[in-house]
Amino acid sequence: METRALQVFECSACGHRVYPARLRCPACGAAGWRHVAVAEGQILAWTQLAQPDGDLATIATVRILPAGPDLVARLVQPPRQAGQRVALAARTTGGRLLPWGAWDDCAAEPEA
């Protein structure tokens, strides 16, 4: 499983950040973007979804710190509470590069 820095898109004109990418900046209308690596977020809400193999997938809405945007990420295990900070990365899962979150006291790699 490939892991790399999670990147969001920052407007070249005004600095507004979005994820996923958009054609134009919702703040100023400019069309130029730069990729910005982000490392930490804060869990706003989370849920668990039953998988066909019987496992549970933990999915969370995460706010990129310090100033957003919000995105949906898969967590390596359920958080202890909303508001918890998580380390963010992008991981290839099922052939797709997706946001993942983990924290210091849980496994660094999700189960295969």
N, C-alpha and C positions, 0 to 999 in steps of 0.2 A: 504494500500500500504506500503510495507516494504521499509525502507530507511537505508542504511549503508554506511560506508566509501568506496569510490572507490579505488580499488587496481590495480596497474600495476605490471608488472613482472620485477625484477631486476636480472641481471646475477650475480651469486654467485662468478664468477671468476673476471669479469672486471667492474661490476657496470652498464653496459649498460641497459637501460630500454626499454621495449616493451609493446605494448597492441594492440591486444590481445596476448595471450601466443603463443610461438613458440617452436618447438622441440629443436632447438639449437640457441644460441646467434648469431645474424648476425655480431657482431663485433669481437668475438674471437672464436666462434665454440663450446664453453662449453655447457653442457646440464643441469647444475644446476641453479635453479631459486629460488628466495625468493619473497614473496608478500610484496609490499610496499604501504601503504596508501598514497593517494595524496588528496589535498584539494582545490587547486586553478589552474585555467587555464586561457588562453587568447584566445579570439575568433579570428580565422584567417579569416573565411568566414562563411556565413550562408544563408539559404534559407527557404522558407515556402512551405509545401506540402499540397495540398487539401486532406482531409480525406473523406471517404464515408458518414460520418454523417454531413458533411458541415463545420466542424471545420478545422482550419489550424494547422499543426504541424510544429514547428520551429526546424530545424536540423542545427547543426553547426560543423565545423571542429575546434577543440580546441587543443591548445598546452599546455600540462601539464607544469606548472612552477615549478622550474626554467629552466629545461633542456629537456623537452619532456618526452615521445613521443607525437605525434599528435594522436588524436582519434576523432571519430564522436560521438556527444552527442545530446540528445534532450534538448531543453531549455524550461523553463516554460513560457517564452514570448519572442518576438523578442528583440534583443539587440538594443541599440541606435547606435552603430557603430562597425565596425571591430576594433580589438585591445582592446576591453573592457575586463576587467578581470571578471571571473565568479567563484563562489564557486561550487565545484564538489561533487557529491555523486552518489551512485549506488541505483537504485530503481527498484523494481519488477513491471513490466508492462506487462500485458497479459501473466503472468507466466514466464517471462524472466527477468533476472537481467541486466539492461542497464544503461549506463552512463547518468546522468542528470546534467544540469547546471542552476544556479540561481545567482542573485546578490542581494545586500542588500535592494534595493528599490522595489523588486517585491515579489510576493507571494512565500512562502517557499514550498508550495505543489502545484503540477500540478492539473489541473481540472480532475475529474474522467471521 
